[in-house]
């Protein structure tokens, strides 16, 4: 459980920095930055839902 959350959080941060990179590098109106930010939002929502479901089903019971 802990490792899944860490991996998804790292993916969220990587997507954020890739969007920043695309904003500075792509001057031709490319949509790569928009797609990277949409991926970040999707991962964030999925992580939040996963944590809520984990708490509901009792997967998270150690420390809160």
C-alpha positions as CSV (number, residue, x, y, z in Angstrom):
1,X,0.0,0.0,0.0
2,X,2.7,2.4,1.0
3,X,4.8,1.7,-2.1
4,X,1.8,2.2,-4.4
5,X,1.1,5.7,-2.9
6,X,4.8,6.6,-3.2
7,X,5.0,5.5,-6.8
8,X,1.9,7.4,-7.8
9,X,3.1,10.5,-5.9
10,X,6.4,10.4,-7.8
11,X,4.4,10.0,-11.1
12,X,2.4,13.1,-10.2
13,X,5.5,15.2,-9.5
14,X,7.1,13.9,-12.7
15,X,4.1,14.8,-14.7
16,X,4.1,18.3,-13.2
17,X,7.7,18.9,-14.1
18,X,7.2,17.5,-17.6
19,X,4.4,20.0,-18.1
20,X,6.7,22.8,-16.9
21,X,9.3,21.6,-19.4
22,X,6.8,21.6,-22.2
23,X,5.5,25.0,-21.4
24,X,9.1,26.5,-21.7
25,X,10.2,24.4,-24.7
26,X,7.1,24.2,-26.9
27,X,6.5,27.6,-28.5
28,X,4.4,26.3,-31.4
29,X,1.2,25.9,-29.5
30,X,1.6,22.2,-28.8
31,X,-0.9,20.5,-26.5
32,X,1.7,18.3,-24.7
33,X,1.7,20.6,-21.6
34,X,-2.1,20.4,-21.4
35,X,-2.0,16.6,-21.7
36,X,0.7,16.4,-19.0
37,X,-1.3,18.6,-16.6
38,X,-4.5,16.5,-17.4
39,X,-2.5,13.4,-16.5
40,X,-1.4,15.0,-13.3
41,X,-5.0,15.8,-12.3
42,X,-6.2,12.3,-13.2
43,X,-3.4,10.7,-11.1
44,X,-4.2,13.0,-8.2
45,X,-7.9,12.2,-8.3
46,X,-7.1,8.5,-8.6
47,X,-4.7,8.6,-5.7
48,X,-7.3,10.4,-3.5
49,X,-9.9,7.9,-4.4
50,X,-7.5,5.0,-3.7
51,X,-6.7,6.4,-0.3
52,X,-10.3,6.9,0.6
53,X,-11.2,3.3,-0.5
54,X,-8.2,2.0,1.3
55,X,-9.4,3.6,4.5
56,X,-13.0,2.5,4.0
57,X,-12.0,-1.2,3.4
58,X,-9.5,-1.2,6.2
59,X,-6.3,-1.4,4.2
60,X,-5.1,1.7,6.1
61,X,-5.2,1.0,9.8
62,X,-1.7,1.5,11.1
63,X,-1.5,5.2,11.6
64,X,-3.7,8.0,10.6
